[in-house]
Each structure stands twice: as structure tokens, then as C-alpha cells.
Amino acid sequence: MKNKSSTVLISIKTNKEIVSVLKVGRKLNLPYLTLWLARQSNKSQIEYALLVNKTQFKHAVARNKVKRQLRNILITSDIKGGIRILIKPNANYSKKTYLEVKEQFIKTIKKYQNG
């Protein structure tokens, strides 16, 4: 998948990769998301994983909706590559609109990349 800035999006598949980001990455708690961000050497790609669990989103329809929305934010945003992201929505996620989540997510990622 590619986003607007021609950065390739790659899904993190293995548990080993997820654990490495959890150990090395910086944890950021937003009101409705928890992010783990880690830099990587390949500047042309963004590696990501969506951590949506059954205890917070009991129905598959709700989990799939959350994953679709978060994936769409990654695709449509203008985030630079060279980053690994783990995204875990909190229980408050359902109370926010898509645009509020997108705005805060992009703002947080850009702040991390610039600082």
C-alpha cells in the first residue's frame, strides 16, 4: 500500500517484530489511542500494526471498523517514512469522531518525527 507521499506501508505480521517495537519504541498515550513509535533505517517505508482486542471491542464488526479507520488514516496522511508504529485504540476510541482521531494522530506523529 502507498500513501500520498509515495511511502510504502507494510504491516507488521510477526509477534517477534511487535515485541521489538514494544521494547525499543517510545510509548505515547493519547486520550483514545496508545502509540508505540520506533525509528527504522529504511526511510521509504512505514511499518505498522493495529492492536485491537476483543475485550474492548466485543463485536467483530466494531473491531473491523476501528481497523479500517486507522488503516485509512495511515494511507491518506502525509507521514514521512522511516518509522514503525503500533496503534492500540483505547475504550474511549468509540466516543471520538474519525476526524478528531485523524487530526490528533497526524499531529502526534509529525511532532515525533520532527523532534
N, C-alpha and C positions, 0 to 999 in steps of 0.2 A: 504494500500500500504506500502511496505517496501523499504528502500533504502539499499545500500551496508552494512552499519554498523548496520543492524537489528534494526534501529529506525523506529517506526511506523509513517507514515504520515497520519494526519487527517485533512480533510477540515473543515474550519470554515464555518458554514452554516447560523447562525442567525445574524441578524443586531445588536442585543444586544452584542454579542461576538466581532463583528468587532468594534463597538463603544468603548468597553472597551479597546481593544488594541490601538485604536487611542488616547484615553485619557492617558493611562498608558505608552504606548510604546515610545521608542526613535525613532525619525524620522531621517532618513538618506537620503540625496538627492545625487544620483549618476547622471552622465550625461544623462542617458537614463532610469533610474528606480528611483522610490521613495519607500523606505522601511520603515516600522514601525516594530520595534523589541521589544518584551517584554519577559521577563523570565517567566517560569512557574515551578511549583513544580514537575510535572511528568517528570523525566529525560529520559524516554524511548520513548517519542513521540514529534513530531514536528506538531504543528497546523499551518495551512496556509490558506490564502485567496488570490485569484487573483482578482484584481480590474481593469478590462479592460472596458473602457466606449466607448459608441458609437460616441462621439464627436471626439475622436482622431483616432479611427479605425472604419470607416464608414461601411465597409462591414463585414458581419458575418464570411466570410472566413478568413479575416485578424485577427479578434478577436480570432477566434478559433485557428489559427496558433500560435498567441502570447501565448495563454493559454497552448497549447500543449508544446511549447518550455520551458516555465517557469516551468511547472509541471515536464517535463523531467529533467531539471536541478536539481530540488529538489530530484527526485528519484535517479539519478545517482551520486549525490555528496555525500561526506563523512562528512556530517554535524552532529554534536552531537545533541541529543535531549534536551528537557527542554527549548524550545523556541517557541514563537508564532510569525508568520511572516505575514505581509500584504505586498503584492507586487503590485505596480501600475506602469505600463510602461508609460513613457513619450512619447511625439510625436517623439522624436529622436530615439526611440527604433528600428524603421524600418531601420535606417541608419547603425546600427551595425550588425555584424555577430553574429551568435549563439555562437561561441567560445569566442568572446570578451565579450559578456554578461555573459556567464557562468564563465569565469575566474574572472571577476570583482565581480560578485555576491558571489562566493565562498570565495574570498579573504576578502570581506567586512564582511560576516557572521562569518568567523573564527576569524577575528580581534575583532568583537563584543563579541564573546564567550570567548575569551582569556583575554579580557581587561575589 
